[in-house]
Amino acid sequence: MSATPFMDALNRYGSVRKAATATGTRRSTFFDSLNREREALLAIQNAEEPAMVPVRSPSKPTYYIFTAAVKGAAVHADFLKNLQAYARHLGAEFVVGPLTSVGRQRFAEFDSSEFAPEVVPYLTQEPIILGDKIRFSPELNLTPTMVKPLQGLQTYTKKLWGIFPHTKISLETVATHKHHPAKFITTTGAVTHPHYTPTKAGFRAHFDHVHGAVIVEVTKKGVWFRHLTPTNELDGTFYDLGYIVQDGKVEWSEGVSAVIYGDIHVEKMEEKVAKATWGFGKIRSSEVFTPLVDHLKPRTQVFHDLMDMTAANYHELDDTFKRYARWCNNESSVEGDFDTARNFLKDVAEKSEYNVVVDSNHEYFIRKWLLKFDPAAKEDFENIESYYKLKLAILYSVRNDQPFSFLETILRCAYEDDEEMDDVLDRFRFLKPDESFELHNIECGWHGHAGPNGRRGSKHAFKFVTEKSTIAHLHSPSIDSGTHVVGTSTKMDLGYNQGPNSWAHTHGIIYPNGGRALVTMSDGKFWATQGDLE
């Protein structure tokens, strides 16, 4: 007798209703029994650790490209051709996770004859572990109509990063020890066209359906992945870093539309991020290393939380111990913070044609410092001149009762006699509060701290806004429907973030076709061969 009679009946009759009728079982009873069989099968699968693909080289990456295919759905032939071409170009394994669940059917062992023949050679339900870094988990057979496909999977792959085949692209980070890299889990997108029933769930899934795949690079020292998404649905063209893949050919592409950096907080910036992104810091003469900005050649750079405003942190105005610690570490001068920002802006101004600084929450720390702090009463003579100079500049700005960039105002005030700095600031567009900045119909002018209707911002809040957006602020990267969230460029310990941490050094890319990807630093690089590029 079969150990899975209800799953066998579902496979035979094709739907829960028909299978329940044929076996003389109430539909609810059949459905519950089906779920118990599925859970038991998954428990067995989890108990049997999958084979690990060895990763032996510390520098030469092992490549995989993962995607999903839905039973009975037609393949996006041009996208598949381009994925196969890119896999050949990189020497990557191409793997497709089958999704057999449609409607209320929760699980069924897949019959390859029910899938488009083009993907059959690449189908597998066996999990794949790459080194000790990342796991591809097609065994879960996630329902394509799931609105939150990653829900409950945060710890499923234990400490390994997790990739799950699904038609909707979602991504989130899972908290780890603050001094360890955050764990990532993500879904893939699909190589098949939408194939859903005409129901609310079906129409919703059709809306969320994304043609996509995930490229994974693994070495003994690090792991990297990025989404590959064609926005040109006619021919399946997609970009990956400096490459464009179209018509089954892989070619070099000259530049991307934009890079949206993880929150800068320039006084607290992580040196490795600065080196990998812009080439700052010491680079060994023997090291062939191309900074991300030189490799991608963005037309536009977008900066969030440019300054941390360490010396004017209003949270610590009455904390004598922290103010003393800042003084001991030469972090108590507001003018010193401005000088750090000035040097940074000078260094990055020429890296792109356009530079945009988004109105962000940390620059308002100095606003509250100006409102709540009394440097004379606190005997803060180090900052007393800056305090009154900046306060007067803000008073002049507010009397017109017109929106203005708070950060631009204080920077121009701080360097009003510096003609060189005036020219540098002219190369940056400082967005005013609620000022829009769109690229390829993607709103890039929201920092993320202010959500809809005056509420506090969150990744979920922007999910229910009509515009697609790329935001920052949260330091924990994510993708949820049309909202991409970048990470941070800071050190992982900023003093106030005690406990486990889901932050990551992640930037966002917008390609010339409007496609988007998040890139995360691992082993001091944003992709495996960054140190070996020409």
Stockholm file with secondary structure:
# STOCKHOLM 1.0

chainA/1-534         MSATPFMDALNRYGSVRKAATATGTRRSTFFDSLNREREALLAIQNAEEPAMVPVRSPSKPTYYIFTAAVKGAAVHADFLKNLQAYARHLGAEFVVGPLTSVGRQRFAEFDSSEFAPEVVPYLTQEPIILGDKIRFSPELNLTPTMVKPLQGLQTYTKKLWGIFPHTKISLETVATHKHHPAKFITTTGAVTHPHYTPTKAGFRAHFDHVHGAVIVEVTKKGVWFRHLTPTNELDGTFYDLGYIVQDGKVEWSEGVSAVIYGDIHVEKMEEKVAKATWGFGKIRSSEVFTPLVDHLKPRTQVFHDLMDMTAANYHELDDTFKRYARWCNNESSVEGDFDTARNFLKDVAEKSEYNVVVDSNHEYFIRKWLLKFDPAAKEDFENIESYYKLKLAILYSVRNDQPFSFLETILRCAYEDDEEMDDVLDRFRFLKPDESFELHNIECGWHGHAGPNGRRGSKHAFKFVTEKSTIAHLHSPSIDSGTHVVGTSTKMDLGYNQGPNSWAHTHGIIYPNGGRALVTMSDGKFWATQGDLE
#=GR chainA/1-534 SS CCSCHHHHHHHHHSSHHHHHHHHTCCHHHHHHHHHHHHHHHHHHHHHSCCCEECCCCSSSCEEEEEEEEETTCCBCHHHHHHHHHHHHHHTCEEEEEEECCCTTCCCCCCCGGGSCTTTGGGBCCSCEEETTTEEECGGGCCCTTCSSTTTTCTTTTTTSEEEECCSSCEEEEECBCTTSCCEEEEECCBSBCCCCCSSHHHHHHHHHCCBCEEEEEECSSCEEEEEECCSBTTTTBEEETTEEEETTEEEECCCCSEEECSBCCGGGBCHHHHHHHHCCSCCCTTCCCCCHHHHHCCSEEEESSCCCCGGGCGGGTTCHHHHHHHHHTTCCCHHHHHHHHHHHHHHHGGGSSEEEECCCSGGGHHHHHHHHCCTTTTTCTTTHHHHHHHHHHHHHHHTTCCCCCHHHHHHHHHTTTCHHHHHHHHTEEECCTTCCCEETTEECCCCSSBCGGGCBCCTTGGGGSSSEEEECSSSSCEEETTEEECCBCBCSCCSSCCSSBCCCCEEEEECTTSCEEEEECBTTBSSTTGGGCC
#=GC SS_cons         CCSCHHHHHHHHHSSHHHHHHHHTCCHHHHHHHHHHHHHHHHHHHHHSCCCEECCCCSSSCEEEEEEEEETTCCBCHHHHHHHHHHHHHHTCEEEEEEECCCTTCCCCCCCGGGSCTTTGGGBCCSCEEETTTEEECGGGCCCTTCSSTTTTCTTTTTTSEEEECCSSCEEEEECBCTTSCCEEEEECCBSBCCCCCSSHHHHHHHHHCCBCEEEEEECSSCEEEEEECCSBTTTTBEEETTEEEETTEEEECCCCSEEECSBCCGGGBCHHHHHHHHCCSCCCTTCCCCCHHHHHCCSEEEESSCCCCGGGCGGGTTCHHHHHHHHHTTCCCHHHHHHHHHHHHHHHGGGSSEEEECCCSGGGHHHHHHHHCCTTTTTCTTTHHHHHHHHHHHHHHHTTCCCCCHHHHHHHHHTTTCHHHHHHHHTEEECCTTCCCEETTEECCCCSSBCGGGCBCCTTGGGGSSSEEEECSSSSCEEETTEEECCBCBCSCCSSCCSSBCCCCEEEEECTTSCEEEEECBTTBSSTTGGGCC
//
